[in-house]
Each structure stands twice: as C-alpha cells, then as structure tokens.
C-alpha cells in the first residue's frame, strides 16, 4: 500500500497570487499517490482471481510504474 508523504519544499508564489505553490504540489502528489494505491489494489484483486487476466495485469503494472516515476520526479 502506498504511503502519503508531505512535501516541505518552500516556494515563493508569484506576486499578486493568493495560491501557494507547495499546496498545489502536495495536492498533485497526493492525487498521484491515491491513483497509485488504487491501481495497486486492482492488481492485488486481479492477481487473487482463479484465472487472472494477464494482459490487464501488464497494463495495470505499466500504469503503476508510470505513476511511481512521476511521484519520484516531484
């Protein structure tokens, strides 16, 4: 199961904006980690079936890897 990490990077938002960049980054990271955990559960569910769909498992694993790579790059 994926763990959710909190980003502690301090960025200065552009002048005149009310949004803070760390929150946007953290929200994006949390969304990616949530998708990653969902795919992980789908993989576990499919693997637990008597006759798992190997094509679906391969696709899910590729999606999970892409998400993991994006999370790590943040």
C-alpha beads as a LAMMPS data file, in Angstrom:
LAMMPS data file: protein, C-alpha beads

74 atoms
73 bonds

1 atom types
1 bond types

-500.0 500.0 xlo xhi
-500.0 500.0 ylo yhi
-500.0 500.0 zlo zhi

Masses

1 110.0

Atoms # bond

1 1 1 0.000 0.000 0.000
2 1 1 1.298 3.456 -0.845
3 1 1 2.141 5.937 1.844
4 1 1 1.344 9.596 1.571
5 1 1 4.225 11.941 2.132
6 1 1 4.006 15.636 2.898
7 1 1 6.157 17.959 0.857
8 1 1 8.096 20.513 2.898
9 1 1 9.550 22.447 -0.030
10 1 1 9.073 26.167 0.433
11 1 1 8.412 28.083 -2.741
12 1 1 7.519 31.715 -3.110
13 1 1 4.359 32.221 -5.152
14 1 1 4.379 34.868 -7.862
15 1 1 3.429 38.316 -6.584
16 1 1 -0.258 39.101 -6.784
17 1 1 -1.404 35.488 -6.435
18 1 1 -3.192 34.061 -3.457
19 1 1 -2.358 30.447 -4.220
20 1 1 0.632 28.803 -2.635
21 1 1 2.791 26.568 -4.750
22 1 1 3.584 23.967 -2.056
23 1 1 -0.120 23.158 -1.637
24 1 1 -0.537 22.674 -5.373
25 1 1 2.462 20.377 -5.477
26 1 1 1.315 18.454 -2.432
27 1 1 -2.247 18.119 -3.750
28 1 1 -0.913 16.841 -7.060
29 1 1 1.383 14.382 -5.302
30 1 1 -1.436 13.126 -3.087
31 1 1 -3.644 12.644 -6.142
32 1 1 -0.905 10.629 -7.866
33 1 1 -0.295 8.525 -4.757
34 1 1 -4.036 7.871 -4.430
35 1 1 -4.184 6.683 -8.051
36 1 1 -1.091 4.558 -7.418
37 1 1 -2.739 2.916 -4.382
38 1 1 -5.949 2.303 -6.348
39 1 1 -4.032 0.586 -9.134
40 1 1 -2.120 -1.440 -6.536
41 1 1 -5.441 -2.685 -5.104
42 1 1 -6.721 -3.529 -8.593
43 1 1 -3.548 -5.535 -9.240
44 1 1 -3.984 -7.399 -5.952
45 1 1 -7.649 -8.101 -6.727
46 1 1 -6.886 -9.369 -10.228
47 1 1 -3.966 -11.478 -9.003
48 1 1 -6.242 -13.108 -6.439
49 1 1 -8.688 -14.331 -9.066
50 1 1 -8.530 -18.013 -10.112
51 1 1 -7.628 -17.038 -13.703
52 1 1 -6.153 -13.531 -13.708
53 1 1 -6.217 -11.518 -16.921
54 1 1 -2.501 -11.279 -17.698
55 1 1 -2.979 -8.530 -20.293
56 1 1 -4.878 -6.409 -17.784
57 1 1 -2.225 -7.060 -15.122
58 1 1 0.537 -5.989 -17.506
59 1 1 -1.349 -2.787 -18.336
60 1 1 -2.050 -2.007 -14.676
61 1 1 1.588 -2.584 -13.743
62 1 1 2.733 -0.208 -16.509
63 1 1 0.297 2.446 -15.278
64 1 1 1.511 1.961 -11.717
65 1 1 5.147 2.292 -12.782
66 1 1 4.434 5.499 -14.735
67 1 1 2.714 6.985 -11.700
68 1 1 5.581 5.959 -9.421
69 1 1 8.097 7.575 -11.770
70 1 1 6.067 10.792 -11.806
71 1 1 5.782 10.785 -8.000
72 1 1 9.526 10.292 -7.592
73 1 1 10.260 13.126 -10.022
74 1 1 8.320 15.645 -7.883

Bonds

1 1 1 2
2 1 2 3
3 1 3 4
4 1 4 5
5 1 5 6
6 1 6 7
7 1 7 8
8 1 8 9
9 1 9 10
10 1 10 11
11 1 11 12
12 1 12 13
13 1 13 14
14 1 14 15
15 1 15 16
16 1 16 17
17 1 17 18
18 1 18 19
19 1 19 20
20 1 20 21
21 1 21 22
22 1 22 23
23 1 23 24
24 1 24 25
25 1 25 26
26 1 26 27
27 1 27 28
28 1 28 29
29 1 29 30
30 1 30 31
31 1 31 32
32 1 32 33
33 1 33 34
34 1 34 35
35 1 35 36
36 1 36 37
37 1 37 38
38 1 38 39
39 1 39 40
40 1 40 41
41 1 41 42
42 1 42 43
43 1 43 44
44 1 44 45
45 1 45 46
46 1 46 47
47 1 47 48
48 1 48 49
49 1 49 50
50 1 50 51
51 1 51 52
52 1 52 53
53 1 53 54
54 1 54 55
55 1 55 56
56 1 56 57
57 1 57 58
58 1 58 59
59 1 59 60
60 1 60 61
61 1 61 62
62 1 62 63
63 1 63 64
64 1 64 65
65 1 65 66
66 1 66 67
67 1 67 68
68 1 68 69
69 1 69 70
70 1 70 71
71 1 71 72
72 1 72 73
73 1 73 74
